[in-house]
Amino acid sequence: MTTQQHGNPIAQDEAVVVIVGSGAGGGTTAYELAQKGIKSVVLEAGPWLKPDDYENDEWAAFNQMAWLDKRTTSGGYRITKDFPNLPAWIVKAVGGSTTHWSGATPRFNEHEFKTRTYYGEVEGANLLDWPIELADLAPYYDRAEKAIGSTHRHGRPALPANNNYKVFANGAEKVGYRYYATGPYGTNAEPYDGRPASVQDGFNFQGDKSTAKWSTAVREVPRAVESGNCDLRTECQAVQVTHDAAGRANGVLYLDSDGNLHRQAASVVVVAGNSIETPRLLLMSATSLHPDGLANSSGQLGRNYMRHLTGSVYGRFDREVRMYRGETMAGIIADESRLDTSRGFVGGYYMETLSLGPAFLAAFVDPGLWGREFTEVMEAYANTAGMWIVGEDMPQETNRITLNTAVLDQWGLPVPDVHFDDHANDVAMRTHGYERADMLYEAVGASGTHHTPPYPATHNLGTCRMSARPEDGVLGAFGEAHDVPGLFVSDGSVMTTGAAANPTLTIVALAIRQAEHIAERLAKGDL
């Protein structure tokens, strides 16, 4: 086999839990099962980058880590024009996008699990209540926060405030916001769980060489491998989930780095490839029993793609801010995440501190911008403060992942097409966020602000949503496919709706809960 194996090798004909992907969901699942003595094979499409490998340079790190396989885009959102081959910036490496996530760890609000109930009928939106409630997930949120080491939680201290946060917090106070802090955040303020305290280097999006920031590449995956119960195979691209004559998932076909095809037998299959690659794999796994793709009797597989409402606002000041010093996103205002339909939209959003380096800011500040307006933004870099607006976008059936059979990847497989159009509610929320951010910066003396359109998405959600009824979604309350026994999904695609919060904490909490469920059923002989 031409691949990199880590841990005790498991025979390919031994039916174990096969996990596709090693990010927030897959890495957590492997670790949780390993601690219970349950064997797994983890198939990771990328390499295992170690902290010493990380490039602390924006473009070098991007080219080292990003999922750069071919993709296509369609729809009216600006990514189709500005970044047609990059609809989402995710990582192709062990740890997945936890290696470059910002670290923000807010929980979902109670009402965000019941959006159909609380928001009512929203024209053009495919809203649905989750099959679980906040109370179901609360104990797993506790466990996830302790695993990650979230600041402000369970006695963990807060990170210190950098200049970007000080501008942000002073503005928040002046406009009347009450709920703002430097966290919760997944980077240590002091040594914790074998990881050091932050050195405030600001390289969150490039991989944290110090390991102060949590990722499954630093914590869960190494511990799973060291347990002897996990066989991690890197540079292995999953291409099909197989099932037996009765329709139960029983294996995964995958390609090694040389394109050789292999099959790993499975007692349980857990797909954790993110909200683009997961539906792509299930669509490619169509059989005579499942002609429209595995787990797609509802017709919802690949649909309801969400990427979170995003946009940024940068304020320019007459004195230096140096926003790039310190943690990138260690600042959150939660006031606008409330349930309040009087603002002209349903759902809510967070405001979070953000700093991009000059290279990324030049690329993403406003693609196509040129001339004096562009140079004005760049020349003011040292005097600039920045924030990101992240909020709940509406699930729409027409926003979806499909197979583009006219474009093939390096393996000759159809690439995913990512189709997305903003909902009117998304536009209204983004406009409100821009206005409130302008008010905040103007309240502390900004000489001007600049609104940045949405970046290529990092919060990819939906496409395999959980539902109480099989006709409404792809998965049940524990992430098992309604149609295919033994097939689970453990990533952001399971989310019925997107909420306003950054999703990583919730993905980890759901994965811990799912792993516990799988272990209990394996012990009973139900799987």
Disulfide bonds with the S-S distance in Angstrom:
none
